[in-house]
Each structure stands twice: as C-alpha cells, then as structure tokens.
Amino acid sequence: MAAAEVAAEGSPGGLLVSHILAAVIFSAVGLAAFCASVWVISKITPFSLRKELEEDQNTAVAIIIGAMILGMSIIIAGAIHG
C-alpha cells in the first residue's frame, strides 16, 4: 500500500491530486476558522450588530466590523500558509 502511494505521488497526476486535496482541506479549515471568528466577534460586541447595521445604518460600526474581519482573515491566512 505504501509503495503504491509513493508511486502515485511521484507521478504528475498524483502530485496534482494531492495538491488539490491539500488546497481543499486548507480552504475548509480556513473557512471554519473564519466563521468561528465572525461568530465570536458578534457575541462579544455589547450591542446588536444586525440592528446597528440594518436598522440604524451605522457606517462607523460597519467600518470597524469590516476591519476586524479583514484582520482575522489575514491572521488565519498567515497561520495556514505557515
């Protein structure tokens, strides 16, 4: 079994499949971490994000939340990339 895996990874097709599989796995892990961080952000804020953004149309809150999401995505991308 191990020899077949080594032979498959040595071929260009097997190497491509392993890289695609790794990309899909890292994407899934990154998206899960990103969703968890957005959920945590929404829980630690002392006010309702939906009310502030949709009903009150508070632009300042939108900018701050956008910056927090962008920062978390950069941190997660750096952690996954290595």
C-alpha positions in Angstrom: 0.0 0.0 0.0 2.8 2.5 0.9 4.6 1.7 -2.3 1.5 2.5 -4.4 1.1 5.8 -2.6 4.7 6.8 -3.2 4.4 5.8 -6.9 1.1 7.8 -7.2 2.7 10.9 -5.6 5.7 10.6 -7.9 3.6 10.8 -11.0 2.5 14.3 -12.2 -1.2 13.3 -11.9 -0.9 12.0 -8.4 1.0 15.1 -7.3 -1.7 17.3 -8.8 -4.4 15.4 -7.0 -2.6 15.7 -3.7 -2.1 19.4 -4.1 -5.7 20.0 -5.0 -6.8 17.9 -2.0 -4.5 19.9 0.3 -5.9 23.1 -1.1 -9.5 22.0 -0.4 -8.6 20.9 3.1 -6.8 24.1 4.0 -9.7 26.1 2.5 -12.2 24.2 4.6 -10.1 24.7 7.7 -9.7 28.4 6.9 -13.4 29.0 6.3 -14.3 27.2 9.5 -11.8 29.3 11.5 -13.1 32.5 9.8 -16.7 31.7 10.5 -15.9 30.9 14.1 -14.1 34.3 14.5 -17.0 36.2 13.0 -19.3 34.4 15.4 -17.1 35.3 18.3 -17.0 38.9 17.2 -20.8 39.1 17.0 -21.0 37.5 20.5 -18.5 39.8 22.3 -20.0 43.1 21.0 -22.2 44.7 23.6 -24.8 45.7 21.0 -26.8 44.0 18.2 -24.8 44.1 15.0 -27.8 43.5 12.9 -29.7 46.4 14.5 -26.8 48.8 14.2 -26.0 47.8 10.5 -29.5 47.2 9.1 -31.9 49.5 11.0 -29.6 52.3 12.2 -27.3 52.1 9.1 -24.3 52.9 11.4 -21.4 53.3 9.0 -18.8 53.5 11.7 -19.8 50.1 13.0 -19.7 48.7 9.5 -16.1 50.0 9.1 -14.9 48.6 12.4 -16.5 45.2 11.8 -15.1 45.1 8.3 -11.6 45.9 9.6 -11.9 43.2 12.3 -13.0 40.6 9.7 -10.1 41.6 7.4 -7.6 41.4 10.2 -8.9 38.0 11.3 -8.7 36.7 7.7 -5.1 37.9 7.3 -4.2 36.2 10.6 -5.9 32.9 9.6 -4.2 33.0 6.1 -0.8 33.6 7.7 -1.4 30.7 10.1 -2.4 28.3 7.3 0.3 29.4 4.9 3.0 28.8 7.6 
